[in-house]
Amino acid sequence: MEANPVLCPDPYTVGKSAELICALKERGDSIVANITILTKNLPVGLGESLFDRLNSDLSHALMSINIIKGIEVGEGFSF
């Protein structure tokens, strides 16, 4: 992943991704990315029940990245 210009983990899509990004750049457009964070086997009781919940801490950390525009926990954006 670190060796290709688009930082794509799938070697089969690196070329297509690079072509798409170049085409969008020429048009003055941009592209959207979705990042999935999957957690398993978290310890029971991680985070507090009201203010410092795990969802709040993750959201705070991710929203500090300038490009992040939304965070979905569960099926939040589906409704």
N, C-alpha and C positions, 0 to 999 in steps of 0.2 A: 504494500500500500504506500509506503513512504517513497518508493522508487518511481512512482508515476506522477505526472503533473496535476492530476485531478484528485489525488489521494483516495482513489476508489479501491475498495477491498476486493472487488471482483475483476480479475484480469481480463475477462471476456468483454466487459463493457467500458473499459478505459478509453478505447478509440472512439466509440460512439459518444461517450460523455464529453470528451475533449472537443469533438466536432460540434456538438450541440452548444457547448459553452462559447466556442469561437463564433458560431453563427449568431447567437444571441448578443454577444458583445458587439459585433458589427452593426446590428440593428439598434444598439443602444438599449437593449432589454436585459433582464436578469432572470434568474431561475430560483425556484423554491426547493428547499430540502426538508425532509422529515427525518428526525432522529428518534429512534426508539430506545428507551432505557428499560431493560427488563431485569427485575431483581427476583431472586429466589432465596428461600431459606433465611429470611431476615429474622433476627431474634425478636421474640415477643416483647412488646413494650418499648420498642425503639421510638424515641421521640415522646413528646408530652401529649396529653389528650386534648388540650385546647389551643395553646398559643404556638409552641415550638414543635409542631407536628412534623413528621418526615416530609409530607407533601409541601408544607410551608418552607422548610429548609431547602428542599430541592428546587422549588420555584424561585426562591430568593437567589440561589446560586446561578441558576440558568438565566434568569432575567437580567443578571448583571452583565451578560454578554450582549453587546449592542445590537446584534443582528436578530436576536430572538424576539419574536412578536407574539407568541402564544405558547401556552403549556397546557396539555390535556392530561388529566389524571383519570384513569378509567375510561368511560365513554362520554366525557364532558362535552366534546364538540359534536357528538352524534345527534344530539337532540335539537 
